[in-house]
């Protein structure tokens, strides 16, 4: 069973689809305060920016494959779904 473990990990590492809505910079030079999302602090916000995520509507638009990709990119181990990022991001985006 142990010999199979690295293969499973490799498959997980290559899972998902890169989100189509990544940006090079924040629209209008003003990123949303992504720290409003549960579990996102200053360091994680910087990681999100480095990966092209600046706005709530970007997070709220992810599909399951894109969540899997970002989960892998950020080493989250399911945190995006556990903390209901999409629901929170959609609510924050609607406030604007």
C-alpha positions as CSV (number, residue, x, y, z in Angstrom):
1,X,0.0,0.0,0.0
2,X,2.9,2.4,0.8
3,X,4.2,2.0,-2.8
4,X,0.9,3.3,-4.1
5,X,0.9,6.4,-1.9
6,X,3.3,8.6,-4.0
7,X,1.3,7.9,-7.2
8,X,-1.9,9.1,-5.5
9,X,-0.1,12.2,-4.2
10,X,1.2,12.9,-7.7
11,X,-2.3,12.7,-9.1
12,X,-3.7,15.0,-6.5
13,X,-0.8,17.5,-7.2
14,X,-1.8,17.6,-10.9
15,X,-5.5,17.9,-10.2
16,X,-7.8,20.7,-11.3
17,X,-7.9,23.3,-13.9
18,X,-6.2,26.7,-13.7
19,X,-8.9,29.3,-13.2
20,X,-9.7,31.2,-16.4
21,X,-10.3,34.5,-14.5
22,X,-6.8,35.1,-13.1
23,X,-5.5,38.6,-13.5
24,X,-2.0,40.2,-13.8
25,X,-3.1,43.0,-11.5
26,X,-6.1,44.3,-9.6
27,X,-8.8,46.0,-11.7
28,X,-8.5,49.7,-11.3
29,X,-5.4,49.1,-9.1
30,X,-7.6,48.4,-6.1
31,X,-7.8,44.8,-4.9
32,X,-10.6,43.7,-2.7
33,X,-9.8,43.0,1.0
34,X,-9.5,39.2,0.6
35,X,-8.7,39.0,4.3
36,X,-12.5,39.3,4.9
37,X,-12.7,35.7,3.8
38,X,-12.5,33.3,6.8
39,X,-9.0,31.9,7.2
40,X,-7.3,34.5,4.9
41,X,-4.7,36.5,6.6
42,X,-2.0,38.9,5.3
43,X,0.4,36.1,4.2
44,X,-2.4,34.2,2.4
45,X,-3.7,37.3,0.8
46,X,-0.2,37.9,-0.7
47,X,-0.2,34.3,-2.0
48,X,-3.6,34.8,-3.6
49,X,-2.3,38.0,-5.3
50,X,0.8,36.2,-6.5
51,X,-1.6,33.6,-8.1
52,X,-3.6,36.3,-9.9
53,X,-6.5,36.5,-7.4
54,X,-7.4,40.1,-6.4
55,X,-11.3,40.2,-6.2
56,X,-14.1,38.4,-4.5
57,X,-15.9,37.8,-7.8
58,X,-12.9,35.8,-9.0
59,X,-13.1,33.4,-6.0
60,X,-16.9,33.3,-6.2
61,X,-16.8,32.2,-9.9
62,X,-14.5,29.1,-9.4
63,X,-15.9,25.7,-10.4
64,X,-14.9,22.4,-8.8
65,X,-11.9,21.9,-11.0
66,X,-10.6,25.4,-10.4
67,X,-11.1,25.0,-6.7
68,X,-9.0,21.8,-6.9
69,X,-6.3,23.7,-8.8
70,X,-6.1,26.6,-6.3
71,X,-6.3,24.2,-3.4
72,X,-3.2,22.5,-4.8
73,X,-1.4,25.7,-5.7
74,X,-1.8,27.1,-2.2
75,X,-1.4,23.7,-0.3
76,X,-4.8,24.2,1.3
77,X,-5.9,20.5,1.6
78,X,-9.6,21.3,1.2
79,X,-9.7,24.6,3.1
80,X,-11.5,26.5,0.3
81,X,-14.5,24.3,0.5
82,X,-14.3,23.7,4.3
83,X,-14.3,27.5,5.0
84,X,-17.0,28.1,2.3
85,X,-14.8,30.6,0.4
86,X,-17.1,30.7,-2.6
87,X,-20.2,31.5,-0.5
88,X,-18.4,34.2,1.4
89,X,-16.8,35.7,-1.7
90,X,-20.1,35.9,-3.5
91,X,-21.7,37.7,-0.6
92,X,-18.8,40.2,-0.4
93,X,-18.9,40.7,-4.2
94,X,-22.6,41.5,-4.0
95,X,-22.0,44.2,-1.4
96,X,-20.0,46.3,-3.9
